[in-house]
C-alpha cells in the first residue's frame, strides 16, 4: 500500500524509527533518573520497563485507530473531525497544535537551562536560543524530508559519540549491589515512578501526524515498535547505570545524573566532557523542536487552511515571547510540570478514548460495501 503523500515529500519506512525515537527520547535522558527515584528508589528500573510497555500498547492502539480510517483520512486532524464532529474536532485539533508547540518550547527551554548552568553560567542565553530557533526555521522550511534527515542525524550521533563514553566513564565504578534487595518497594511506589517515567514519552502522539508521510506505511509499522524498544532500552540502560553509580541519596539530590556522570570523564585534550555531550546533543534537540513545530504547523494547515510558513513564523514568535516572559526557575519548572500533566491527559485519556470509539465505528468503505 502506497502512502497518501507524494514521494516528493514522504520518506522510506525505516525513517519512522528515527522519527519515533526523536519523539520518545528528549532532554529527559539527562534527568529522569532523579525524577523516578523518589517513588521506586533502586527498583526504578522496573518502572522504566512498565512505562515502555505502556507506550508500546499506545502505539498499538494508534495503529488500530489508523487502520479504522480511509487511507486519505488516516491523520490526526481527520480522525478528530470524524469522531467528535466538526466543531468539537476543530477545538481538539487546536489543543493538539498547542500541545506540540508546548512540547517544543519545553525542550527548547530545558536545553537552554542546561547550557546556562553547565556551560555559560555568566552569559545571557537568549542569543543561543535565537540561533537555535533560526536553524529550526530553516530545517522546517526544507520540508518533512529535511526533518527526517535531522532526526536520523540526531539519533545516530547519540549512539556513536555519547553512549560509548558513558560506559567508559561508569564501567569501573559501578556497584551492582545497589540493586538489592530487589522489589523492595510497594506496587504503589513502582506505579508512581512508572507514571513519572511516562512523561518522557509524551510525544508519542506524533505518530498520528507523520503516518501519511511514510511510504508503504504497512511495512513501516515494525519500525515504530523498534523505536519504542530502542528508546526503552536506552532509558533502562541509563537508569541501571545511574542506580549502580550513584547512591539513592545522591540520585535524589543531583538534578542531571547523566551529565554528572559524563563530567567524570577526563581526557588530556578536553577536561570538561559534559560540554562535548551538550554540544553533540544539540543535533537531537534541533530534531525534537523541528518535528514538534512541523507537526503543529501541519495540523494547523489542515484545520484552518493557514499556510505552514505563516503558522511557523507565528509559532516561533510565540515561543520567543514566552521565553522572555518565563525567566525565573520557579516559573520554568511550573511550565515543565504543566506540560507533564498535559502529556498525561494525552496518553491516559485521549488515545484510549480514540481507541474505544474506534471499536464501535466501522471503516467508511466497509459500511459502503454493506449498503451496496
KOLGU-183541 format. One record per residue (C-alpha): x, z, y. Coordinates in pm, whole numbers, padded with zeros to 5 digits, always signed. Last residue first. Layout:
// KOLGU-183541
XZY...
***
This chain:
// KOLGU-183541
-02430-00184-00183-02502+00170-00069-02265+00302-00332-01986+00081-00213-02043+00190+00146-02007+00555+00046-01676+00480-00122-01556+00292+00185-01634+00590+00406-01432+00836+00194-01651+01121+00084-01710+01440+00279-01757+01765+00087-01401+01839-00021-01270+01700+00306-01451+01978+00494-01263+02235+00287-00930+02063+00358-00997+02039+00731-01072+02412+00733-00754+02486+00533-00555+02290+00795-00708+02472+01094-00723+02830+00968-00401+02962+00814-00160+02694+00932-00292+02605+01278-00410+02959+01354-00068+03092+01254+00103+02838+01479-00086+02963+01783+00024+03318+01699+00385+03201+01677+00342+03012+02004+00216+03326+02174+00506+03528+02038+00759+03278+02174+00583+03275+02513+00588+03654+02523+00959+03649+02442+01023+03425+02743+00807+03653+02957+01015+03956+02863+01346+03772+02894+01293+03678+03260+01268+03311+03369+00920+03175+03298+00818+02985+03612+01125+02760+03621+01078+02660+03255+00702+02620+03301+00761+02363+03576+01024+02175+03375+00799+02167+03066+00511+02031+03274+00735+01757+03418+00833+01664+03064+00464+01647+02973+00370+01434+03274+00657+01191+03224+00568+01156+02857+00200+01105+02944+00292+00807+03161+00525+00652+02902+00261+00704+02634-00007+00521+02829-00328+00720+02860-00600+00590+02628-00761+00938+02634-00757+01049+02271-00535+00790+02103-00285+00798+02392-00290+01178+02400-00219+01190+02026+00079+00957+02073+00212+01153+02370+00187+01488+02187+00351+01348+01872+00630+01198+02087+00673+01535+02259+00716+01711+01925+00946+01447+01779+01166+01446+02089+01193+01826+02106+01287+01854+01739+01532+01562+01748+01704+01687+02063+01742+02029+01898+01896+01872+01588+02152+01684+01799+02212+02003+01999+02317+02187+01683+02663+02031+01700+02727+02213+02028+02578+02543+01913+02787+02533+01596+03103+02443+01788+03048+02733+02028+02995+02962+01728+03349+02866+01624+03508+03064+01905+03878+03065+01811+03941+02693+01807+04281+02536+01740+04418+02834+01546+04093+02877+01348+03887+03196+01346+03550+03218+01173+03376+03548+01249+03154+03369+01505+02966+03199+01221+02833+03534+01101+02714+03628+01448+02554+03287+01491+02365+03323+01163+02266+03682+01244+02109+03597+01582+01926+03908+01713+02155+04163+01550+01998+04512+01540+01761+04478+01244+02019+04281+01047+02279+04551+01121+02058+04831+00991+01986+04636+00674+02358+04589+00613+02510+04248+00680+02687+04000+00452+02472+04021+00137+02139+04018+00324+02255+03745+00562+02387+03529+00278+02057+03568+00093+01858+03480+00407+02079+03177+00480+02037+03048+00125+01660+03105+00122+01622+02935+00461+01817+02632+00339+01637+02632+00004+01301+02627+00182+01415+02347+00413+01532+02139+00118+01218+02207-00087+00980+02137+00202+01168+01816+00280+01154+01717-00088+00778+01772-00068+00755+01521+00217+00988+01284+00030+00751+01282-00267+00474+01137-00043+00679+00843+00084+00590+00613-00205+00221+00643-00116+00304+00582+00251+00446+00233+00181+00589+00214+00534+00566+00536+00732+00425+00516+01086+00069+00598+00976+00188+00941+00844+00359+01049+01169+00060+01228+01319-00079+01410+01015+00275+01505+00909+00324+01679+01245+00105+01957+01105+00426+02108+00953+00527+02229+01300+00465+02599+01227+00729+02618+00953+00944+02889+01117+00632+03094+01189+00573+03101+00812+00855+03357+00786+00661+03621+00976+00372+03582+00732+00614+03609+00444+00762+03925+00600+00417+04084+00618+00340+03966+00265+00656+04142+00146+00556+04462+00326+00204+04453+00184+00335+04386-00166+00540+04705-00138+00917+04717-00115+01183+04798-00376+01144+04459-00536+01514+04453-00632+01710+04781-00601+01946+04626-00519+02004+04313-00312+02287+04476-00114+02481+04494-00442+02566+04127-00389+02816+04223-00113+02953+03911+00054+03281+03920+00245+03486+03651+00068+03209+03392+00088+03088+03457+00443+03302+03245+00675+03367+02968+00424+03000+02951+00331+02907+02928+00699+03167+02654+00748+03015+02447+00468+02668+02487+00627+02764+02363+00974+02950+02032+00975+02808+01825+00689+02468+01983+00626+02394+02030+00995+02511+01683+01097+02297+01518+00828+01972+01664+00959+02033+01593+01326+02143+01238+01251+01832+01172+01041+01610+01317+01311+01778+01100+01574+01718+00794+01358+01351+00885+01322+01329+00932+01699+01477+00588+01758+01231+00439+01508+00942+00602+01692+01017+00427+02018+01315+00391+02249+01125+00565+02529+01124+00876+02309+01505+00880+02300+01548+00820+02674+01301+01094+02761+01477+01333+02522+01812+01248+02679+01671+01330+03024+01517+01650+02888+01856+01765+02756+02027+01685+03087+01760+01880+03275+01814+02182+03050+02190+02171+03098+02139+02168+03477+01888+02459+03439+02133+02685+03255+02284+02862+03554+02635+02984+03463+02753+03343+03410+02654+03377+03042+02779+03027+02954+02843+03012+02577+02669+03284+02375+02402+03426+02603+02318+03124+02818+02356+02875+02533+02127+03083+02310+01870+03106+02589+01890+02732+02639+01816+02682+02269+01517+02915+02287+01380+02739+02593+01394+02390+02440+01255+02506+02106+00972+02692+02280+00906+02394+02509+00884+02151+02217+00641+02379+02036+00428+02415+02350+00410+02038+02386+00300+02002+02023+00040+02276+02064-00084+02128+02391-00148+01798+02215-00322+01986+01934-00550+02152+02187-00627+01810+02335-00718+01687+01987-00941+01989+01932-01131+01917+02253-01163+01549+02159-01300+01645+01818-01552+01877+01980-01685+01588+02190-01654+01300+01943-01770+01479+01631-01600+01752+01432-01502+01580+01107-01473+01219+01226-01320+01290+01565-01075+01539+01413-00970+01293+01143-00930+01011+01395-00697+01220+01612-00482+01347+01324-00424+01016+01151-00556+00840+00843-00816+00631+01028-00666+00287+00956-00632+00371+00586-00986+00499+00561-00987+00871+00511-01012+01101+00209-00648+01028+00119-00534+01189+00445-00716+01516+00372-00558+01535+00026-00221+01464+00183-00279+01747+00428-00377+01983+00149-00060+01901-00047+00145+01968+00268-00039+02299+00309+00042+02395-00051+00409+02315+00006+00391+02536+00315+00257+02822+00104+00536+02774-00150+00791+02792+00133+00637+03116+00263+00643+03274-00084+01009+03178-00132+01106+03321+00208+00921+03645+00125+01134+03673-00188+01449+03661+00025+01304+03945+00235+01358+04188-00053+01653+04347+00135+01411+04464+00403+01056+04350+00332+00898+04411+00672+01165+04457+00939+01397+04215+00758+01181+03910+00834+01270+03895+01205+01647+03953+01184+01686+03699+00905+01489+03450+01120+01750+03448+01398+01973+03140+01395+01758+02947+01148+01475+02997+01397+01625+02720+01611+01416+02475+01409+01360+02375+01049+01014+02255+00939+00951+01964+01177+01312+01847+01152+01280+01851+00773+00953+01658+00798+01114+01377+00997+01427+01374+00782+01240+01351+00451+00985+01110+00601+01280+00879+00667+01292+00810+00292+00966+00615+00314+01103+00342+00548+01020+00344+00918+00742+00202+01135+00750+00037+01481+00847-00324+01406+00711-00285+01054+00366-00286+01214+00156+00030+01188-00119+00061+00927+00124+00119+00641+00144-00102+00337+00000+00000+00000
***
